[in-house]
């Protein structure tokens, strides 16, 4: 064995290099309405974290990564602050040890969220593991500061700095959605959306809490994705609607329901002018979709129903519903009182869904490496909750769920993923007959 490399960095595990901030006045960055929303709903998960998993092949330099992370401070300083739930703001901690980089082998639970307290430490953690020419990275960020799109935006900033390139963003981070909320006129609820209250008592995924942490994946290959895309185009539907239709059909069949409520996230950035603007922020609204699936319904029937419902909700800008009230009340009333409008506007249901969309290959490219795999996960869910997360990289879709609990939950979760994939493949074969 050779001599162990001495690696001193303010963001790594080497205690001799851990940085302590100078004493002085603490800086505070005011949170936005959607940040406060996450703080009121984090009891359903072990820690509200979004993780991006990367598998790299080639010559990867951890020291260069640490320097790049350090450079991102000037763009997104809030990432290294703690989150004050009571005040709804990010607070600089001068005396806290700032540790961001962890070896995956001994710290996977920390990266997943166990032992990660965003109210006392940074909002960012990066796990790494190197085996020969292969490097695994898990870049995690709390939901208090960002949504999935914001995580990918940060990674594109990080890779630019790692590669020695000029980032396509100016220093500074845009987090406010107030101007979009104020200028957007929200239409009335749809008939299906009004079923939210009645469908808020689904039992959820069988199993108990405790036990291990599970990250389960199923993949749709590039040829299969091409066939799905072709079929979706034939029916005038989006790939998001295709995945949501398959998921809804599986859940209703498995758990004896005729109607299931599945909130569908929507990226609000597309309603504003955010070209070349850094937005590590929560900018995600929700479409509240109640899907009815009867025994006689074919896949195309469910898809058509979903497509018409999504068209109506998009036309009425229903993804902004409740945001105006949340924006006005956030920071003005105590969190305990804010829970009531949050429960009404953002119902907590056991089955949730998130489609990250297509991941830009340029945004996850580290110089000297080839990115073999990339997918995102949500937070590790407690029983009885379950979330399906879909992300697509190089035309390969990853169906993912992360959860904690016993082996019963793991088996049931794996079954849901397998059945969703089979539902999609059966639709392709059905169309070929």
Beta strands, then each sheet from edge to edge (+ up, - down):
strand 1: 28-30
strand 2: 49-58
strand 3: 82-84
strand 4: 89-91
strand 5: 101-103
strand 6: 124-131
strand 7: 134-142
strand 8: 212-220
strand 9: 259-267
strand 10: 284-292
strand 11: 351-358
strand 12: 369-377
strand 13: 386-393
strand 14: 396-405
sheet 1: 1+ 4- 3+
sheet 2: 5+ 6+ 7- 2+ 12-
sheet 3: 8+ 14- 13+ 11+
sheet 4: 9+ 10-
end
